[in-house]
Amino acid sequence: MADTKGVETLLRLKNLTPQELELHKELIEECVSRDALIRESTLHTQSSLQQLAEACDAATKRARLLTEAIGQVLDEMESLCLKLLPDDVFYHD
């Protein structure tokens, strides 16, 4: 949004006469007000998106740790199951 022009910039570029400015005064004021609201909302949205990205990163890291832990538990369960098999089914030391 860096290349987006605000209402004030557009008004300067149009070189409106004082009469034109007075004629459209209410519309210009409303546009300036909405422009400020849009800028505020944009900042809030960007902040929210940053927080969401950070939360997603944290969730991804936790999911990786959980995957590793589950893998270790499965390995230990397989080992335990083999140890619990009777000797006539599976020979073990």
PyMOL Python script that loads the backbone (N, CA, C, O; Angstrom):
from pymol import cmd

cmd.read_pdbstr("""\
ATOM      1  N   MET A   1       0.823  -1.188   0.000  1.00  0.00           N
ATOM      2  CA  MET A   1       0.000   0.000   0.000  1.00  0.00           C
ATOM      3  C   MET A   1       0.866   1.249   0.000  1.00  0.00           C
ATOM      4  O   MET A   1       0.354   2.365   0.092  1.00  0.00           O
ATOM      5  N   ALA A   2       2.148   1.067  -0.101  1.00  0.00           N
ATOM      6  CA  ALA A   2       3.077   2.199  -0.069  1.00  0.00           C
ATOM      7  C   ALA A   2       2.885   3.127  -1.256  1.00  0.00           C
ATOM      8  O   ALA A   2       3.110   4.332  -1.137  1.00  0.00           O
ATOM      9  N   ASP A   3       2.473   2.592  -2.398  1.00  0.00           N
ATOM     10  CA  ASP A   3       2.307   3.428  -3.579  1.00  0.00           C
ATOM     11  C   ASP A   3       0.893   3.997  -3.709  1.00  0.00           C
ATOM     12  O   ASP A   3       0.595   4.663  -4.701  1.00  0.00           O
ATOM     13  N   THR A   4       0.017   3.752  -2.735  1.00  0.00           N
ATOM     14  CA  THR A   4      -1.337   4.273  -2.755  1.00  0.00           C
ATOM     15  C   THR A   4      -1.338   5.736  -2.318  1.00  0.00           C
ATOM     16  O   THR A   4      -0.725   6.096  -1.312  1.00  0.00           O
ATOM     17  N   LYS A   5      -2.019   6.554  -3.070  1.00  0.00           N
ATOM     18  CA  LYS A   5      -2.089   7.977  -2.743  1.00  0.00           C
ATOM     19  C   LYS A   5      -3.281   8.231  -1.830  1.00  0.00           C
ATOM     20  O   LYS A   5      -4.359   7.668  -2.020  1.00  0.00           O
ATOM     21  N   GLY A   6      -3.073   9.078  -0.848  1.00  0.00           N
ATOM     22  CA  GLY A   6      -4.159   9.452   0.038  1.00  0.00           C
ATOM     23  C   GLY A   6      -4.992  10.569  -0.566  1.00  0.00           C
ATOM     24  O   GLY A   6      -4.650  11.116  -1.615  1.00  0.00           O
ATOM     25  N   VAL A   7      -6.069  10.899   0.092  1.00  0.00           N
ATOM     26  CA  VAL A   7      -6.981  11.939  -0.382  1.00  0.00           C
ATOM     27  C   VAL A   7      -6.267  13.278  -0.497  1.00  0.00           C
ATOM     28  O   VAL A   7      -6.436  13.995  -1.484  1.00  0.00           O
ATOM     29  N   GLU A   8      -5.474  13.612   0.507  1.00  0.00           N
ATOM     30  CA  GLU A   8      -4.767  14.899   0.492  1.00  0.00           C
ATOM     31  C   GLU A   8      -3.841  14.997  -0.723  1.00  0.00           C
ATOM     32  O   GLU A   8      -3.772  16.039  -1.376  1.00  0.00           O
ATOM     33  N   THR A   9      -3.141  13.924  -1.016  1.00  0.00           N
ATOM     34  CA  THR A   9      -2.236  13.914  -2.171  1.00  0.00           C
ATOM     35  C   THR A   9      -3.018  14.083  -3.464  1.00  0.00           C
ATOM     36  O   THR A   9      -2.621  14.853  -4.338  1.00  0.00           O
ATOM     37  N   LEU A  10      -4.120  13.370  -3.585  1.00  0.00           N
ATOM     38  CA  LEU A  10      -4.942  13.468  -4.796  1.00  0.00           C
ATOM     39  C   LEU A  10      -5.507  14.879  -4.982  1.00  0.00           C
ATOM     40  O   LEU A  10      -5.579  15.379  -6.104  1.00  0.00           O
ATOM     41  N   LEU A  11      -5.901  15.508  -3.893  1.00  0.00           N
ATOM     42  CA  LEU A  11      -6.422  16.872  -3.988  1.00  0.00           C
ATOM     43  C   LEU A  11      -5.347  17.839  -4.470  1.00  0.00           C
ATOM     44  O   LEU A  11      -5.619  18.727  -5.278  1.00  0.00           O
ATOM     45  N   ARG A  12      -4.122  17.661  -3.970  1.00  0.00           N
ATOM     46  CA  ARG A  12      -3.027  18.525  -4.422  1.00  0.00           C
ATOM     47  C   ARG A  12      -2.737  18.309  -5.910  1.00  0.00           C
ATOM     48  O   ARG A  12      -2.457  19.261  -6.637  1.00  0.00           O
ATOM     49  N   LEU A  13      -2.806  17.074  -6.348  1.00  0.00           N
ATOM     50  CA  LEU A  13      -2.532  16.765  -7.757  1.00  0.00           C
ATOM     51  C   LEU A  13      -3.597  17.338  -8.696  1.00  0.00           C
ATOM     52  O   LEU A  13      -3.303  17.669  -9.845  1.00  0.00           O
ATOM     53  N   LYS A  14      -4.826  17.451  -8.206  1.00  0.00           N
ATOM     54  CA  LYS A  14      -5.929  17.940  -9.040  1.00  0.00           C
ATOM     55  C   LYS A  14      -5.932  19.466  -9.183  1.00  0.00           C
ATOM     56  O   LYS A  14      -6.572  19.997 -10.090  1.00  0.00           O
ATOM     57  N   ASN A  15      -5.237  20.164  -8.314  1.00  0.00           N
ATOM     58  CA  ASN A  15      -5.190  21.632  -8.365  1.00  0.00           C
ATOM     59  C   ASN A  15      -6.590  22.254  -8.439  1.00  0.00           C
ATOM     60  O   ASN A  15      -6.882  23.067  -9.315  1.00  0.00           O
ATOM     61  N   LEU A  16      -7.431  21.853  -7.507  1.00  0.00           N
ATOM     62  CA  LEU A  16      -8.793  22.397  -7.487  1.00  0.00           C
ATOM     63  C   LEU A  16      -8.781  23.864  -7.070  1.00  0.00           C
ATOM     64  O   LEU A  16      -7.945  24.300  -6.279  1.00  0.00           O
ATOM     65  N   THR A  17      -9.698  24.585  -7.606  1.00  0.00           N
ATOM     66  CA  THR A  17      -9.832  25.996  -7.248  1.00  0.00           C
ATOM     67  C   THR A  17     -10.476  26.100  -5.872  1.00  0.00           C
ATOM     68  O   THR A  17     -11.088  25.140  -5.405  1.00  0.00           O
ATOM     69  N   PRO A  18     -10.348  27.251  -5.217  1.00  0.00           N
ATOM     70  CA  PRO A  18     -11.008  27.434  -3.915  1.00  0.00           C
ATOM     71  C   PRO A  18     -12.524  27.233  -4.019  1.00  0.00           C
ATOM     72  O   PRO A  18     -13.141  26.723  -3.084  1.00  0.00           O
ATOM     73  N   GLN A  19     -13.119  27.621  -5.126  1.00  0.00           N
ATOM     74  CA  GLN A  19     -14.559  27.435  -5.302  1.00  0.00           C
ATOM     75  C   GLN A  19     -14.902  25.935  -5.396  1.00  0.00           C
ATOM     76  O   GLN A  19     -15.896  25.484  -4.825  1.00  0.00           O
ATOM     77  N   GLU A  20     -14.083  25.182  -6.110  1.00  0.00           N
ATOM     78  CA  GLU A  20     -14.319  23.739  -6.235  1.00  0.00           C
ATOM     79  C   GLU A  20     -14.131  23.045  -4.887  1.00  0.00           C
ATOM     80  O   GLU A  20     -14.882  22.137  -4.531  1.00  0.00           O
ATOM     81  N   LEU A  21     -13.121  23.486  -4.151  1.00  0.00           N
ATOM     82  CA  LEU A  21     -12.894  22.923  -2.822  1.00  0.00           C
ATOM     83  C   LEU A  21     -14.080  23.194  -1.904  1.00  0.00           C
ATOM     84  O   LEU A  21     -14.503  22.314  -1.154  1.00  0.00           O
ATOM     85  N   GLU A  22     -14.616  24.406  -1.962  1.00  0.00           N
ATOM     86  CA  GLU A  22     -15.772  24.758  -1.133  1.00  0.00           C
ATOM     87  C   GLU A  22     -17.009  23.981  -1.575  1.00  0.00           C
ATOM     88  O   GLU A  22     -17.792  23.532  -0.738  1.00  0.00           O
ATOM     89  N   LEU A  23     -17.186  23.823  -2.875  1.00  0.00           N
ATOM     90  CA  LEU A  23     -18.343  23.105  -3.416  1.00  0.00           C
ATOM     91  C   LEU A  23     -18.351  21.648  -2.954  1.00  0.00           C
ATOM     92  O   LEU A  23     -19.408  21.082  -2.679  1.00  0.00           O
ATOM     93  N   HIS A  24     -17.178  21.055  -2.874  1.00  0.00           N
ATOM     94  CA  HIS A  24     -17.067  19.630  -2.523  1.00  0.00           C
ATOM     95  C   HIS A  24     -16.545  19.415  -1.103  1.00  0.00           C
ATOM     96  O   HIS A  24     -16.038  18.343  -0.773  1.00  0.00           O
ATOM     97  N   LYS A  25     -16.675  20.438  -0.276  1.00  0.00           N
ATOM     98  CA  LYS A  25     -16.109  20.407   1.072  1.00  0.00           C
ATOM     99  C   LYS A  25     -16.575  19.202   1.887  1.00  0.00           C
ATOM    100  O   LYS A  25     -15.751  18.508   2.483  1.00  0.00           O
ATOM    101  N   GLU A  26     -17.875  18.945   1.921  1.00  0.00           N
ATOM    102  CA  GLU A  26     -18.403  17.833   2.723  1.00  0.00           C
ATOM    103  C   GLU A  26     -17.889  16.485   2.207  1.00  0.00           C
ATOM    104  O   GLU A  26     -17.510  15.615   2.991  1.00  0.00           O
ATOM    105  N   LEU A  27     -17.881  16.327   0.903  1.00  0.00           N
ATOM    106  CA  LEU A  27     -17.390  15.090   0.307  1.00  0.00           C
ATOM    107  C   LEU A  27     -15.903  14.901   0.611  1.00  0.00           C
ATOM    108  O   LEU A  27     -15.463  13.795   0.924  1.00  0.00           O
ATOM    109  N   ILE A  28     -15.145  15.969   0.519  1.00  0.00           N
ATOM    110  CA  ILE A  28     -13.706  15.905   0.801  1.00  0.00           C
ATOM    111  C   ILE A  28     -13.472  15.539   2.270  1.00  0.00           C
ATOM    112  O   ILE A  28     -12.609  14.714   2.568  1.00  0.00           O
ATOM    113  N   GLU A  29     -14.221  16.138   3.176  1.00  0.00           N
ATOM    114  CA  GLU A  29     -14.075  15.831   4.604  1.00  0.00           C
ATOM    115  C   GLU A  29     -14.398  14.369   4.884  1.00  0.00           C
ATOM    116  O   GLU A  29     -13.706  13.709   5.660  1.00  0.00           O
ATOM    117  N   GLU A  30     -15.448  13.869   4.250  1.00  0.00           N
ATOM    118  CA  GLU A  30     -15.820  12.461   4.429  1.00  0.00           C
ATOM    119  C   GLU A  30     -14.711  11.546   3.884  1.00  0.00           C
ATOM    120  O   GLU A  30     -14.373  10.536   4.501  1.00  0.00           O
ATOM    121  N   CYS A  31     -14.163  11.904   2.744  1.00  0.00           N
ATOM    122  CA  CYS A  31     -13.084  11.109   2.151  1.00  0.00           C
ATOM    123  C   CYS A  31     -11.842  11.116   3.028  1.00  0.00           C
ATOM    124  O   CYS A  31     -11.198  10.082   3.202  1.00  0.00           O
ATOM    125  N   VAL A  32     -11.501  12.275   3.580  1.00  0.00           N
ATOM    126  CA  VAL A  32     -10.346  12.379   4.467  1.00  0.00           C
ATOM    127  C   VAL A  32     -10.572  11.510   5.707  1.00  0.00           C
ATOM    128  O   VAL A  32      -9.663  10.812   6.157  1.00  0.00           O
ATOM    129  N   SER A  33     -11.779  11.559   6.248  1.00  0.00           N
ATOM    130  CA  SER A  33     -12.116  10.751   7.418  1.00  0.00           C
ATOM    131  C   SER A  33     -12.008   9.251   7.103  1.00  0.00           C
ATOM    132  O   SER A  33     -11.449   8.480   7.883  1.00  0.00           O
ATOM    133  N   ARG A  34     -12.545   8.860   5.961  1.00  0.00           N
ATOM    134  CA  ARG A  34     -12.486   7.444   5.572  1.00  0.00           C
ATOM    135  C   ARG A  34     -11.053   7.016   5.255  1.00  0.00           C
ATOM    136  O   ARG A  34     -10.663   5.881   5.529  1.00  0.00           O
ATOM    137  N   ASP A  35     -10.285   7.917   4.684  1.00  0.00           N
ATOM    138  CA  ASP A  35      -8.886   7.620   4.392  1.00  0.00           C
ATOM    139  C   ASP A  35      -8.142   7.317   5.690  1.00  0.00           C
ATOM    140  O   ASP A  35      -7.361   6.367   5.751  1.00  0.00           O
ATOM    141  N   ALA A  36      -8.379   8.107   6.714  1.00  0.00           N
ATOM    142  CA  ALA A  36      -7.744   7.880   8.014  1.00  0.00           C
ATOM    143  C   ALA A  36      -8.186   6.535   8.598  1.00  0.00           C
ATOM    144  O   ALA A  36      -7.375   5.796   9.157  1.00  0.00           O
ATOM    145  N   LEU A  37      -9.476   6.227   8.464  1.00  0.00           N
ATOM    146  CA  LEU A  37     -10.002   4.954   8.961  1.00  0.00           C
ATOM    147  C   LEU A  37      -9.362   3.774   8.216  1.00  0.00           C
ATOM    148  O   LEU A  37      -9.020   2.762   8.826  1.00  0.00           O
ATOM    149  N   ILE A  38      -9.207   3.912   6.915  1.00  0.00           N
ATOM    150  CA  ILE A  38      -8.578   2.856   6.117  1.00  0.00           C
ATOM    151  C   ILE A  38      -7.130   2.649   6.551  1.00  0.00           C
ATOM    152  O   ILE A  38      -6.673   1.513   6.682  1.00  0.00           O
ATOM    153  N   ARG A  39      -6.418   3.734   6.770  1.00  0.00           N
ATOM    154  CA  ARG A  39      -5.020   3.616   7.195  1.00  0.00           C
ATOM    155  C   ARG A  39      -4.917   2.937   8.562  1.00  0.00           C
ATOM    156  O   ARG A  39      -4.053   2.088   8.781  1.00  0.00           O
ATOM    157  N   GLU A  40      -5.802   3.319   9.467  1.00  0.00           N
ATOM    158  CA  GLU A  40      -5.817   2.706  10.797  1.00  0.00           C
ATOM    159  C   GLU A  40      -6.151   1.216  10.694  1.00  0.00           C
ATOM    160  O   GLU A  40      -5.510   0.385  11.337  1.00  0.00           O
ATOM    161  N   SER A  41      -7.148   0.890   9.890  1.00  0.00           N
ATOM    162  CA  SER A  41      -7.540  -0.511   9.712  1.00  0.00           C
ATOM    163  C   SER A  41      -6.426  -1.318   9.064  1.00  0.00           C
ATOM    164  O   SER A  41      -6.219  -2.483   9.404  1.00  0.00           O
ATOM    165  N   THR A  42      -5.711  -0.704   8.134  1.00  0.00           N
ATOM    166  CA  THR A  42      -4.597  -1.381   7.470  1.00  0.00           C
ATOM    167  C   THR A  42      -3.498  -1.717   8.470  1.00  0.00           C
ATOM    168  O   THR A  42      -2.957  -2.823   8.460  1.00  0.00           O
ATOM    169  N   LEU A  43      -3.171  -0.762   9.330  1.00  0.00           N
ATOM    170  CA  LEU A  43      -2.141  -1.016  10.350  1.00  0.00           C
ATOM    171  C   LEU A  43      -2.568  -2.137  11.290  1.00  0.00           C
ATOM    172  O   LEU A  43      -1.771  -3.005  11.645  1.00  0.00           O
ATOM    173  N   HIS A  44      -3.836  -2.105  11.686  1.00  0.00           N
ATOM    174  CA  HIS A  44      -4.362  -3.145  12.578  1.00  0.00           C
ATOM    175  C   HIS A  44      -4.325  -4.511  11.888  1.00  0.00           C
ATOM    176  O   HIS A  44      -3.955  -5.509  12.505  1.00  0.00           O
ATOM    177  N   THR A  45      -4.704  -4.554  10.626  1.00  0.00           N
ATOM    178  CA  THR A  45      -4.702  -5.803   9.865  1.00  0.00           C
ATOM    179  C   THR A  45      -3.291  -6.342   9.714  1.00  0.00           C
ATOM    180  O   THR A  45      -3.062  -7.541   9.879  1.00  0.00           O
ATOM    181  N   GLN A  46      -2.341  -5.465   9.403  1.00  0.00           N
ATOM    182  CA  GLN A  46      -0.953  -5.900   9.271  1.00  0.00           C
ATOM    183  C   GLN A  46      -0.426  -6.467  10.589  1.00  0.00           C
ATOM    184  O   GLN A  46       0.281  -7.474  10.605  1.00  0.00           O
ATOM    185  N   SER A  47      -0.776  -5.814  11.678  1.00  0.00           N
ATOM    186  CA  SER A  47      -0.357  -6.304  12.989  1.00  0.00           C
ATOM    187  C   SER A  47      -0.975  -7.670  13.278  1.00  0.00           C
ATOM    188  O   SER A  47      -0.299  -8.569  13.779  1.00  0.00           O
ATOM    189  N   SER A  48      -2.251  -7.820  12.963  1.00  0.00           N
ATOM    190  CA  SER A  48      -2.936  -9.102  13.185  1.00  0.00           C
ATOM    191  C   SER A  48      -2.328 -10.209  12.331  1.00  0.00           C
ATOM    192  O   SER A  48      -2.164 -11.338  12.794  1.00  0.00           O
ATOM    193  N   LEU A  49      -1.994  -9.883  11.083  1.00  0.00           N
ATOM    194  CA  LEU A  49      -1.377 -10.879  10.203  1.00  0.00           C
ATOM    195  C   LEU A  49      -0.007 -11.290  10.726  1.00  0.00           C
ATOM    196  O   LEU A  49       0.369 -12.458  10.629  1.00  0.00           O
ATOM    197  N   GLN A  50       0.737 -10.346  11.274  1.00  0.00           N
ATOM    198  CA  GLN A  50       2.041 -10.666  11.848  1.00  0.00           C
ATOM    199  C   GLN A  50       1.879 -11.601  13.041  1.00  0.00           C
ATOM    200  O   GLN A  50       2.624 -12.571  13.183  1.00  0.00           O
ATOM    201  N   GLN A  51       0.904 -11.306  13.894  1.00  0.00           N
ATOM    202  CA  GLN A  51       0.646 -12.171  15.053  1.00  0.00           C
ATOM    203  C   GLN A  51       0.215 -13.562  14.603  1.00  0.00           C
ATOM    204  O   GLN A  51       0.627 -14.560  15.194  1.00  0.00           O
ATOM    205  N   LEU A  52      -0.611 -13.635  13.563  1.00  0.00           N
ATOM    206  CA  LEU A  52      -1.056 -14.915  13.036  1.00  0.00           C
ATOM    207  C   LEU A  52       0.121 -15.715  12.484  1.00  0.00           C
ATOM    208  O   LEU A  52       0.216 -16.921  12.711  1.00  0.00           O
ATOM    209  N   ALA A  53       1.013 -15.046  11.760  1.00  0.00           N
ATOM    210  CA  ALA A  53       2.196 -15.723  11.213  1.00  0.00           C
ATOM    211  C   ALA A  53       3.064 -16.275  12.337  1.00  0.00           C
ATOM    212  O   ALA A  53       3.569 -17.394  12.241  1.00  0.00           O
ATOM    213  N   GLU A  54       3.237 -15.504  13.392  1.00  0.00           N
ATOM    214  CA  GLU A  54       4.031 -15.961  14.531  1.00  0.00           C
ATOM    215  C   GLU A  54       3.369 -17.156  15.217  1.00  0.00           C
ATOM    216  O   GLU A  54       4.050 -18.102  15.614  1.00  0.00           O
ATOM    217  N   ALA A  55       2.050 -17.113  15.356  1.00  0.00           N
ATOM    218  CA  ALA A  55       1.325 -18.231  15.967  1.00  0.00           C
ATOM    219  C   ALA A  55       1.430 -19.484  15.097  1.00  0.00           C
ATOM    220  O   ALA A  55       1.573 -20.591  15.617  1.00  0.00           O
ATOM    221  N   CYS A  56       1.361 -19.314  13.792  1.00  0.00           N
ATOM    222  CA  CYS A  56       1.503 -20.457  12.879  1.00  0.00           C
ATOM    223  C   CYS A  56       2.899 -21.060  12.967  1.00  0.00           C
ATOM    224  O   CYS A  56       3.056 -22.281  12.960  1.00  0.00           O
ATOM    225  N   ASP A  57       3.906 -20.207  13.050  1.00  0.00           N
ATOM    226  CA  ASP A  57       5.279 -20.703  13.203  1.00  0.00           C
ATOM    227  C   ASP A  57       5.426 -21.502  14.494  1.00  0.00           C
ATOM    228  O   ASP A  57       6.027 -22.576  14.506  1.00  0.00           O
ATOM    229  N   ALA A  58       4.872 -20.970  15.574  1.00  0.00           N
ATOM    230  CA  ALA A  58       4.951 -21.661  16.858  1.00  0.00           C
ATOM    231  C   ALA A  58       4.211 -23.004  16.792  1.00  0.00           C
ATOM    232  O   ALA A  58       4.699 -24.008  17.312  1.00  0.00           O
ATOM    233  N   ALA A  59       3.053 -23.022  16.161  1.00  0.00           N
ATOM    234  CA  ALA A  59       2.284 -24.267  16.038  1.00  0.00           C
ATOM    235  C   ALA A  59       3.035 -25.290  15.189  1.00  0.00           C
ATOM    236  O   ALA A  59       3.011 -26.484  15.489  1.00  0.00           O
ATOM    237  N   THR A  60       3.694 -24.831  14.146  1.00  0.00           N
ATOM    238  CA  THR A  60       4.475 -25.728  13.292  1.00  0.00           C
ATOM    239  C   THR A  60       5.628 -26.345  14.074  1.00  0.00           C
ATOM    240  O   THR A  60       5.889 -27.543  13.959  1.00  0.00           O
ATOM    241  N   LYS A  61       6.317 -25.534  14.866  1.00  0.00           N
ATOM    242  CA  LYS A  61       7.428 -26.052  15.679  1.00  0.00           C
ATOM    243  C   LYS A  61       6.920 -27.086  16.683  1.00  0.00           C
ATOM    244  O   LYS A  61       7.547 -28.126  16.885  1.00  0.00           O
ATOM    245  N   ARG A  62       5.786 -26.793  17.306  1.00  0.00           N
ATOM    246  CA  ARG A  62       5.228 -27.739  18.282  1.00  0.00           C
ATOM    247  C   ARG A  62       4.784 -29.028  17.595  1.00  0.00           C
ATOM    248  O   ARG A  62       4.940 -30.112  18.158  1.00  0.00           O
ATOM    249  N   ALA A  63       4.240 -28.923  16.401  1.00  0.00           N
ATOM    250  CA  ALA A  63       3.825 -30.116  15.659  1.00  0.00           C
ATOM    251  C   ALA A  63       5.026 -30.983  15.315  1.00  0.00           C
ATOM    252  O   ALA A  63       4.946 -32.209  15.383  1.00  0.00           O
ATOM    253  N   ARG A  64       6.137 -30.357  14.947  1.00  0.00           N
ATOM    254  CA  ARG A  64       7.358 -31.123  14.660  1.00  0.00           C
ATOM    255  C   ARG A  64       7.861 -31.849  15.911  1.00  0.00           C
ATOM    256  O   ARG A  64       8.245 -33.017  15.847  1.00  0.00           O
ATOM    257  N   LEU A  65       7.856 -31.151  17.036  1.00  0.00           N
ATOM    258  CA  LEU A  65       8.290 -31.772  18.291  1.00  0.00           C
ATOM    259  C   LEU A  65       7.370 -32.927  18.659  1.00  0.00           C
ATOM    260  O   LEU A  65       7.836 -33.974  19.109  1.00  0.00           O
ATOM    261  N   LEU A  66       6.084 -32.745  18.473  1.00  0.00           N
ATOM    262  CA  LEU A  66       5.110 -33.794  18.775  1.00  0.00           C
ATOM    263  C   LEU A  66       5.326 -34.997  17.859  1.00  0.00           C
ATOM    264  O   LEU A  66       5.246 -36.141  18.307  1.00  0.00           O
ATOM    265  N   THR A  67       5.598 -34.742  16.583  1.00  0.00           N
ATOM    266  CA  THR A  67       5.852 -35.830  15.634  1.00  0.00           C
ATOM    267  C   THR A  67       7.072 -36.639  16.058  1.00  0.00           C
ATOM    268  O   THR A  67       7.052 -37.869  16.023  1.00  0.00           O
ATOM    269  N   GLU A  68       8.126 -35.946  16.457  1.00  0.00           N
ATOM    270  CA  GLU A  68       9.334 -36.635  16.925  1.00  0.00           C
ATOM    271  C   GLU A  68       9.044 -37.470  18.170  1.00  0.00           C
ATOM    272  O   GLU A  68       9.488 -38.614  18.276  1.00  0.00           O
ATOM    273  N   ALA A  69       8.297 -36.892  19.111  1.00  0.00           N
ATOM    274  CA  ALA A  69       7.981 -37.603  20.350  1.00  0.00           C
ATOM    275  C   ALA A  69       7.120 -38.837  20.062  1.00  0.00           C
ATOM    276  O   ALA A  69       7.334 -39.897  20.651  1.00  0.00           O
ATOM    277  N   ILE A  70       6.153 -38.697  19.161  1.00  0.00           N
ATOM    278  CA  ILE A  70       5.305 -39.838  18.798  1.00  0.00           C
ATOM    279  C   ILE A  70       6.142 -40.934  18.149  1.00  0.00           C
ATOM    280  O   ILE A  70       5.938 -42.120  18.410  1.00  0.00           O
ATOM    281  N   GLY A  71       7.079 -40.530  17.305  1.00  0.00           N
ATOM    282  CA  GLY A  71       7.975 -41.514  16.680  1.00  0.00           C
ATOM    283  C   GLY A  71       8.780 -42.282  17.706  1.00  0.00           C
ATOM    284  O   GLY A  71       8.940 -43.497  17.585  1.00  0.00           O
ATOM    285  N   GLN A  72       9.288 -41.595  18.713  1.00  0.00           N
ATOM    286  CA  GLN A  72      10.055 -42.250  19.774  1.00  0.00           C
ATOM    287  C   GLN A  72       9.179 -43.214  20.561  1.00  0.00           C
ATOM    288  O   GLN A  72       9.607 -44.322  20.887  1.00  0.00           O
ATOM    289  N   VAL A  73       7.958 -42.799  20.865  1.00  0.00           N
ATOM    290  CA  VAL A  73       7.038 -43.665  21.606  1.00  0.00           C
ATOM    291  C   VAL A  73       6.709 -44.910  20.783  1.00  0.00           C
ATOM    292  O   VAL A  73       6.674 -46.014  21.326  1.00  0.00           O
ATOM    293  N   LEU A  74       6.471 -44.749  19.501  1.00  0.00           N
ATOM    294  CA  LEU A  74       6.176 -45.894  18.638  1.00  0.00           C
ATOM    295  C   LEU A  74       7.352 -46.863  18.581  1.00  0.00           C
ATOM    296  O   LEU A  74       7.169 -48.079  18.629  1.00  0.00           O
ATOM    297  N   ASP A  75       8.561 -46.314  18.477  1.00  0.00           N
ATOM    298  CA  ASP A  75       9.749 -47.171  18.474  1.00  0.00           C
ATOM    299  C   ASP A  75       9.849 -47.979  19.767  1.00  0.00           C
ATOM    300  O   ASP A  75      10.129 -49.177  19.745  1.00  0.00           O
ATOM    301  N   GLU A  76       9.617 -47.308  20.884  1.00  0.00           N
ATOM    302  CA  GLU A  76       9.683 -48.004  22.175  1.00  0.00           C
ATOM    303  C   GLU A  76       8.570 -49.041  22.302  1.00  0.00           C
ATOM    304  O   GLU A  76       8.782 -50.114  22.867  1.00  0.00           O
ATOM    305  N   MET A  77       7.391 -48.729  21.781  1.00  0.00           N
ATOM    306  CA  MET A  77       6.282 -49.695  21.831  1.00  0.00           C
ATOM    307  C   MET A  77       6.590 -50.930  20.987  1.00  0.00           C
ATOM    308  O   MET A  77       6.311 -52.056  21.399  1.00  0.00           O
ATOM    309  N   GLU A  78       7.166 -50.715  19.805  1.00  0.00           N
ATOM    310  CA  GLU A  78       7.524 -51.853  18.950  1.00  0.00           C
ATOM    311  C   GLU A  78       8.551 -52.740  19.646  1.00  0.00           C
ATOM    312  O   GLU A  78       8.458 -53.967  19.612  1.00  0.00           O
ATOM    313  N   SER A  79       9.530 -52.100  20.276  1.00  0.00           N
ATOM    314  CA  SER A  79      10.556 -52.859  20.994  1.00  0.00           C
ATOM    315  C   SER A  79       9.929 -53.646  22.140  1.00  0.00           C
ATOM    316  O   SER A  79      10.246 -54.819  22.338  1.00  0.00           O
ATOM    317  N   LEU A  80       9.062 -53.019  22.874  1.00  0.00           N
ATOM    318  CA  LEU A  80       8.397 -53.683  23.992  1.00  0.00           C
ATOM    319  C   LEU A  80       7.531 -54.836  23.497  1.00  0.00           C
ATOM    320  O   LEU A  80       7.523 -55.908  24.102  1.00  0.00           O
ATOM    321  N   CYS A  81       6.810 -54.627  22.412  1.00  0.00           N
ATOM    322  CA  CYS A  81       5.965 -55.702  21.862  1.00  0.00           C
ATOM    323  C   CYS A  81       6.810 -56.906  21.453  1.00  0.00           C
ATOM    324  O   CYS A  81       6.422 -58.050  21.688  1.00  0.00           O
ATOM    325  N   LEU A  82       7.960 -56.647  20.845  1.00  0.00           N
ATOM    326  CA  LEU A  82       8.839 -57.754  20.451  1.00  0.00           C
ATOM    327  C   LEU A  82       9.357 -58.490  21.677  1.00  0.00           C
ATOM    328  O   LEU A  82       9.466 -59.716  21.661  1.00  0.00           O
ATOM    329  N   LYS A  83       9.676 -57.765  22.730  1.00  0.00           N
ATOM    330  CA  LYS A  83      10.179 -58.393  23.958  1.00  0.00           C
ATOM    331  C   LYS A  83       9.091 -59.226  24.646  1.00  0.00           C
ATOM    332  O   LYS A  83       9.394 -60.207  25.323  1.00  0.00           O
ATOM    333  N   LEU A  84       7.841 -58.836  24.471  1.00  0.00           N
ATOM    334  CA  LEU A  84       6.742 -59.540  25.123  1.00  0.00           C
ATOM    335  C   LEU A  84       6.272 -60.772  24.354  1.00  0.00           C
ATOM    336  O   LEU A  84       5.520 -61.590  24.883  1.00  0.00           O
ATOM    337  N   LEU A  85       6.717 -60.901  23.104  1.00  0.00           N
ATOM    338  CA  LEU A  85       6.329 -62.084  22.327  1.00  0.00           C
ATOM    339  C   LEU A  85       6.953 -63.333  22.947  1.00  0.00           C
ATOM    340  O   LEU A  85       8.084 -63.286  23.431  1.00  0.00           O
ATOM    341  N   PRO A  86       6.237 -64.426  22.934  1.00  0.00           N
ATOM    342  CA  PRO A  86       6.810 -65.674  23.456  1.00  0.00           C
ATOM    343  C   PRO A  86       8.008 -66.121  22.589  1.00  0.00           C
ATOM    344  O   PRO A  86       8.089 -65.789  21.407  1.00  0.00           O
ATOM    345  N   ASP A  87       8.922 -66.874  23.198  1.00  0.00           N
ATOM    346  CA  ASP A  87      10.120 -67.326  22.494  1.00  0.00           C
ATOM    347  C   ASP A  87       9.792 -68.169  21.270  1.00  0.00           C
ATOM    348  O   ASP A  87      10.527 -68.138  20.283  1.00  0.00           O
ATOM    349  N   ASP A  88       8.692 -68.927  21.322  1.00  0.00           N
ATOM    350  CA  ASP A  88       8.374 -69.777  20.169  1.00  0.00           C
ATOM    351  C   ASP A  88       7.874 -68.978  18.983  1.00  0.00           C
ATOM    352  O   ASP A  88       7.872 -69.490  17.863  1.00  0.00           O
ATOM    353  N   VAL A  89       7.442 -67.716  19.195  1.00  0.00           N
ATOM    354  CA  VAL A  89       6.993 -66.855  18.100  1.00  0.00           C
ATOM    355  C   VAL A  89       8.139 -65.995  17.597  1.00  0.00           C
ATOM    356  O   VAL A  89       8.311 -65.817  16.391  1.00  0.00           O
ATOM    357  N   PHE A  90       8.919 -65.465  18.525  1.00  0.00           N
ATOM    358  CA  PHE A  90      10.022 -64.573  18.155  1.00  0.00           C
ATOM    359  C   PHE A  90      11.135 -64.760  19.164  1.00  0.00           C
ATOM    360  O   PHE A  90      10.947 -64.513  20.355  1.00  0.00           O
ATOM    361  N   TYR A  91      12.294 -65.197  18.694  1.00  0.00           N
ATOM    362  CA  TYR A  91      13.416 -65.396  19.596  1.00  0.00           C
ATOM    363  C   TYR A  91      14.049 -64.064  19.936  1.00  0.00           C
ATOM    364  O   TYR A  91      14.298 -63.243  19.053  1.00  0.00           O
ATOM    365  N   HIS A  92      14.311 -63.846  21.217  1.00  0.00           N
ATOM    366  CA  HIS A  92      15.007 -62.644  21.662  1.00  0.00           C
ATOM    367  C   HIS A  92      15.933 -62.983  22.799  1.00  0.00           C
ATOM    368  O   HIS A  92      15.800 -64.020  23.450  1.00  0.00           O
ATOM    369  N   ASP A  93      16.887 -62.079  23.030  1.00  0.00           N
ATOM    370  CA  ASP A  93      17.909 -62.326  24.089  1.00  0.00           C
ATOM    371  C   ASP A  93      17.347 -62.078  25.444  1.00  0.00           C
ATOM    372  O   ASP A  93      18.052 -62.232  26.441  1.00  0.00           O
TER     373      ASP A  93
END
""", "prot")
cmd.dss("prot")
cmd.show_as("cartoon", "prot")
cmd.util.cbc("prot")
cmd.orient("prot")
